[in-house]
Amino acid sequence: MSAVEVIGASKIFNQGKAQQVDALVDVNLTVNQGEFVSLIGPSGCGKSTLLRLIANLLEPTSGSLMVNNKTVSQARLDQDYGMAFQQAGLFDWRTVSKNIELPLELKGWDKEKRAARAAEMLELVKLPEFANLYPWQLSGGMQQRIAIARALAAHPPLLLMDEPFGALDEMTREYMQGELLRICGETATTVVFVTHSIPEAVYLSNRVVVMSPRPGRITSVIDVDLGAKRNEDTRAADGFFRNITAVREALRGTQAEHASANAIRGLEDR
Amino acid sequence: MNFARRVAYRTAMFIVSIFSVVAIWELYKIIGPQDGGKFFGVSVLPRANNTAMPHVSTMLSRYSRPEVRGSDKKIWAVVLSGAWFSLRLSLVGFFLGTTIGVGLAVLMARFKIVQRGLLPYLVMSQTVPLIALAPLVVSWGGKLEIGSFVWPRWLSASILGTFLAFFPIAVGTLRGLSSAPAAAVELMESYAASWKQTLFKLRFPAAVPFMVPAFKLGASGAVVGVVVAEISTGLKGGIGRLIIEYAREATGDPAKVFTAVFGAAALGLVMAGFVAISDVFLMRNRPKESSI
C-alpha cells in the first residue's frame, strides 16, 4: 500500500481567463510507506500546490489523489496527515501543550488523554519543560519543534511539510533536520517535504522530486543513496556531495529550458 | 513589579493631564476676551467671563452646595444618583449593542454576501442624527405590545445607547474575526475543523486585540446615546435630564450645569474602565507588543 498516490493530477488557476496559470500539469507520483520524499524546484514550479492537493486544501482540476488508499478528502476528515508550514503558526493564546492538543481537541479526545499525548509529544521533541509557557516566549527553532509535535500529535501516518525550516538560521536548521529524521524514524512517519534547499533535500530524503515551472511539472526523480542511517558525518561524506550535484544538475536542466528571472530567483533563495 | 510600575505611570499621566486641562482653562480665563473674540462679526473665541466659563474652584465647590436654594439635598448626591440611573441604562444599551454587534460581525464574517449587503447600511445608520431618532423610538416603543410586555420609557433611551454602541463593536469584531492569519485558517482546514470550531478556537481568540478597543468605543457610545436620548425625550431621573434642567439656570448659576456635565463624563470613564479591566484579563497571556 502506498502512502500517497498522485495520478495525472493537474491544477489550473483562473481557467479560461487571461490570468490562467498552469500550476501543475499531469503530475504522477507515488510515495511509499515510511519514505521521505522532498519536492524541490524554482518558485512557481507548483511544489506547494502539489502539497496542498495532497492535503486536500485545494481541489485538482483533473486527475486523482489518494492517501492511504482513501480519497484525499476522506483522509483529511480522518486526520490521516499532519501539516507544518514555514511559519510555526502556533496560537499565541494557548500554552505550548494546549497548542499540541489542538488537533486532538478537534477530534473530540477527552482532557486526560489529550494531556498525556501532549506530554508524550513534548518528550519526543525534547521540550518537556516548556509545556506551560506560551509560544511567543520560545525561540523560532523551538516554536517549529512544537509545530512538528502538533502535526504529529494524532499519530498520523503521513506528515506534509511546506518549507518548515525556511525561516530558521543555518545552525538551527541543520539541528532541526537531524531532529526531524530522528522523530520520523521513531514514529515511522511518511514525509512529503517541500524545500528550496538542495542540501536539505538530499540530507533528509530517500527520493528528491525535481520540479519545473510554466507549466508546473515533475522533470526528474532522484534516488538518494545515502542509506537509512544519517548523522552529522553524512554532511561531509562524498556520497552527500555526489547526490547534491545530481540534484543540482537536474535543477539546472529545468532552468536552461525555462531561463527566466523568476526561475533563477527561486534557486538563489538558498 | 513591572505591572505596578505601569499602573503608577498611567495614574501619574492621568493626574498630569487633568491638571493641564485645568491650567489651560484658567489660563484662558486670564488672557481670553471677556466678551468673546469676534472676527468680522463672527464670534470665534468663547467668552472668558465667569458666566460662560466659571472658575474650576467654583464648579467643584458647587458640588457641596444644595441643588436648589433651601433644599437639604446636596448637588453631588443628585448628580450621583442621576449618573447611577444613566449608568444602568447605558449598561443595558451596551449589552444589547454587544449582542447585536458581535452577532452581526459573526454573520458578516460567515457570509460574504451579508457583509457586502449589510455593511453600507450599518455605516448609513450612523449618519442618522440621534436627536431626530430619539422621539421616534419613544413613540414606536409606546405602540409596541408583545403579550403583557409593556415598553418602559427608559428602554427607549437604552435602545439609543445600543444604536451608538453596536456599530463600532460590529466593525471592530468583523475586522478581528478576519484577522486570523491565512496559514492558521489553512491549518484548521487541514484538521477538517468545522466553521464553528474555527470560529471559537481561532477567529474569536485572534479577534480579541481588535474587539477590546471596539468595546471601549461601544461603551462610551452607549453613554452618549443614553444621555442624548434623556435630553431629547426628557426622560426623568438620569444625568441627561439634569444637564438640560441645569442649563436653563446657566445665567444665574453657571457652575451648576458643569456639575452634571462632569457627571456624564465620569459615567463614560466608568464604562470604558469596565472594558479596560476585561482587557487586562483577556490579554494577560498575550505577547505584549500585539496588544493595541
HADDOCK unambig.tbl for C-alpha pairs under 7 A between the chains (distance, minus, plus):
assign (segid A and resid 55 and name CA) (segid B and resid 190 and name CA) 6.73 0.50 0.50
assign (segid A and resid 57 and name CA) (segid B and resid 190 and name CA) 6.72 0.50 0.50
assign (segid A and resid 76 and name CA) (segid B and resid 190 and name CA) 6.35 0.50 0.50
assign (segid A and resid 76 and name CA) (segid B and resid 191 and name CA) 6.71 0.50 0.50
assign (segid A and resid 76 and name CA) (segid B and resid 192 and name CA) 6.14 0.50 0.50
assign (segid A and resid 77 and name CA) (segid B and resid 192 and name CA) 5.32 0.50 0.50
assign (segid A and resid 79 and name CA) (segid B and resid 191 and name CA) 6.06 0.50 0.50
assign (segid A and resid 89 and name CA) (segid B and resid 183 and name CA) 6.81 0.50 0.50
assign (segid A and resid 89 and name CA) (segid B and resid 184 and name CA) 6.07 0.50 0.50
assign (segid A and resid 92 and name CA) (segid B and resid 286 and name CA) 6.17 0.50 0.50
assign (segid A and resid 93 and name CA) (segid B and resid 285 and name CA) 6.37 0.50 0.50
assign (segid A and resid 93 and name CA) (segid B and resid 286 and name CA) 5.95 0.50 0.50
assign (segid A and resid 103 and name CA) (segid B and resid 191 and name CA) 6.43 0.50 0.50
assign (segid A and resid 106 and name CA) (segid B and resid 193 and name CA) 6.48 0.50 0.50
assign (segid A and resid 136 and name CA) (segid B and resid 287 and name CA) 6.27 0.50 0.50
